[in-house]
Amino acid sequence: MNCYSGKSVFPGIAFGKVYILTKAIPGLDESPCVSADEEIGAFRSALEAADRELEELYNKTLGETGEEEALVIDLQRNILQDGDFHDVVINFIRDESSRAPWAVSRAGKQFSQLFESLDDPYMNARSADILDAADRIVSILLGIRQTVTLEEPSIILAEDLSPSQTLQLDKKLVRAFVTQKGSSTSHTAILARSLAIPAIVQSEIVLDDSMHGKEAAVDAHEGKIFLEPDGETRSRLEARQKEDAKSKTELRAYRDLSTETKDGKKIELYANIGGVDELEEVLENGAEGIGLFRSEFLYLGRNELPSEDEQFEAYRRAAEVMAGRRVVIRTLDIGADKQAAYLGLETEENPALGCRAIRLCFSRPEILVTQLRALYRASAYGNIAVMFPMVASLWELKKLKEISAKVREDLENEGKKTGAPELGIMIETPAAALIADDLAREADFFSVGTNDLTQYTLAVDRQNERLIEYADSHHPAVLKLLEMTAASAKKAGIWAGICGELAADQELTGLFISMGYSELSVSPAFILSMRKNIRETDLPIFTGANK
């Protein structure tokens, strides 16, 4: 038995046969091309084909594994649409007579190295995605495709995983991922979290073809990989696996129970989703509503803005499936880590503080009006609430309400059926929390986006892994702002919820409820464990965030 260590990015126990996943790009012809124009034409055709493939892959990924991994696919589309990337490839062809596959491969490596050199771990992790995008074009140019066929339960071993490779995997047969590279923001980690599959990155294992097909075990609780595990190790891991399975089974008993504390305080436990394809999982886990529908995923993975009717159909479906339960839909939040190349947004030095969310919508009002028209129409079919992101000033909220009122009036004048959705805002900045009294007089509800609130309060880039120890969401300043927000909502008689990652932090559940939050919205996979936690909670007496 050989044991190897790594960094766990999703816990669990797994057994299976080793399947070594490698790239199938052969050695490329580096000899001079005959016709630069023909090579450039072939490159442009391959670009179009790659974009079509990625659009299909984006939609498939969004439906099967969720929005986080779909963002990776959309990033690849943005890379392939980047004019600088095109120029580098074409210059290699014209100036150095490179053949198109070799030119694309060189350009991909050049851009990948640039991302690796950036002082940002999240962008470092995207260097592998750049190589994958370039490899996709090269494969199209060469007319080759790698096929991956799993025939039995398998543990996938690889240097790193790419979307192109994992798309071909039969997820029902994948028991675990183990990679030599990667991080908590890499594609491997994103995929593992989306599929709830044990995964280890940064493994010290040395890949060897002789490992292929051998028995292996993964302990992703401890970050260990065992090749040909002995009887004692297997027995120990099987016992832990049974404990995990028992815990999951016990949680199923909470699916149809009410969400209330031991002393009878009722809480609305909602789900965060990125699209209508996740509604089945929402209902399966017993969520009582949708607390965050990330509408931006209707705008990603494509080459043009979604139409009013297309948005209307998505929002109406969500409202109808949820059958009277509240569906909180956030208006477009493009910018920062989510980009859409077709919008032609300017490159910003610090996009997290730039033209994103409602700032973008104010600068492109036709985008906001189209979305609001779809939302007001869909609200006639269910309990829809509209939530505006990144509101930091009272004038912004008033302007949003004015635009909304005009949209509803126009629709009614056109004879179109509308509803009367609640209009609320996300509290994501210290500014919004500090003027929550004023905002509460204009909003129908608050929902705190704790990811950005923590980032902006502590001046910590939440994508930077080197700053994890500073991104303390339990920081007294963050909790104080949460307390102020809840108090303002209560005074104004509106409801307040939390939809950021902190909502699923069970160490703080009792504190949030004591502050006055009546709604918590989490990923569908966390609904049952959260309900169990809430039902076991005796409310503490909240005496201040600094306690």
Stockholm file with secondary structure:
# STOCKHOLM 1.0

chainA/1-547         MNCYSGKSVFPGIAFGKVYILTKAIPGLDESPCVSADEEIGAFRSALEAADRELEELYNKTLGETGEEEALVIDLQRNILQDGDFHDVVINFIRDESSRAPWAVSRAGKQFSQLFESLDDPYMNARSADILDAADRIVSILLGIRQTVTLEEPSIILAEDLSPSQTLQLDKKLVRAFVTQKGSSTSHTAILARSLAIPAIVQSEIVLDDSMHGKEAAVDAHEGKIFLEPDGETRSRLEARQKEDAKSKTELRAYRDLSTETKDGKKIELYANIGGVDELEEVLENGAEGIGLFRSEFLYLGRNELPSEDEQFEAYRRAAEVMAGRRVVIRTLDIGADKQAAYLGLETEENPALGCRAIRLCFSRPEILVTQLRALYRASAYGNIAVMFPMVASLWELKKLKEISAKVREDLENEGKKTGAPELGIMIETPAAALIADDLAREADFFSVGTNDLTQYTLAVDRQNERLIEYADSHHPAVLKLLEMTAASAKKAGIWAGICGELAADQELTGLFISMGYSELSVSPAFILSMRKNIRETDLPIFTGANK
#=GR chainA/1-547 SS CEEEECEEEECCEEEEEEEEECCCCCCCCCSCCSCHHHHHHHHHHHHHHHHHHHHHHHHHHHHHTCHHHHHHHHHHHHHHTCHHHHHHHHHHHHHHCCCHHHHHHHHHHHHHHHHHHSSCHHHHHTHHHHHHHHHHHHHHHHTCCCCCCCCSCEEEEESCCCHHHHHTSCGGGEEEEEESSCCTTSHHHHHHHHHTCCEEESCCCCCCGGGTTCEEEEETTTTEEEESCCHHHHHHHHHHHHHHHHHHHHHHTTTTSCCBCTTCCBCEEEEEESSGGGHHHHHHTTCSSEEEEEGGGGTSSSSSCCCHHHHHHHHHHHHHHHTTSCEEEECCCCBTTBCCGGGCCCCCSSGGGSSCTHHHHHHSHHHHHHHHHHHHHHGGGSCEEEEESSCCSHHHHHHHHHHHHHHHHHHHHTTCCCCCCEEEEEECSHHHHHTHHHHHTTCSEEEECHHHHHHHHHTCCTTCGGGGGGCCTTCHHHHHHHHHHHHHHHHHTCEEEECSGGGGCTTSHHHHHHHTCCEEEECGGGHHHHHHHHHTCCCCCCCCTTC
#=GC SS_cons         CEEEECEEEECCEEEEEEEEECCCCCCCCCSCCSCHHHHHHHHHHHHHHHHHHHHHHHHHHHHHTCHHHHHHHHHHHHHHTCHHHHHHHHHHHHHHCCCHHHHHHHHHHHHHHHHHHSSCHHHHHTHHHHHHHHHHHHHHHHTCCCCCCCCSCEEEEESCCCHHHHHTSCGGGEEEEEESSCCTTSHHHHHHHHHTCCEEESCCCCCCGGGTTCEEEEETTTTEEEESCCHHHHHHHHHHHHHHHHHHHHHHTTTTSCCBCTTCCBCEEEEEESSGGGHHHHHHTTCSSEEEEEGGGGTSSSSSCCCHHHHHHHHHHHHHHHTTSCEEEECCCCBTTBCCGGGCCCCCSSGGGSSCTHHHHHHSHHHHHHHHHHHHHHGGGSCEEEEESSCCSHHHHHHHHHHHHHHHHHHHHTTCCCCCCEEEEEECSHHHHHTHHHHHTTCSEEEECHHHHHHHHHTCCTTCGGGGGGCCTTCHHHHHHHHHHHHHHHHHTCEEEECSGGGGCTTSHHHHHHHTCCEEEECGGGHHHHHHHHHTCCCCCCCCTTC
//
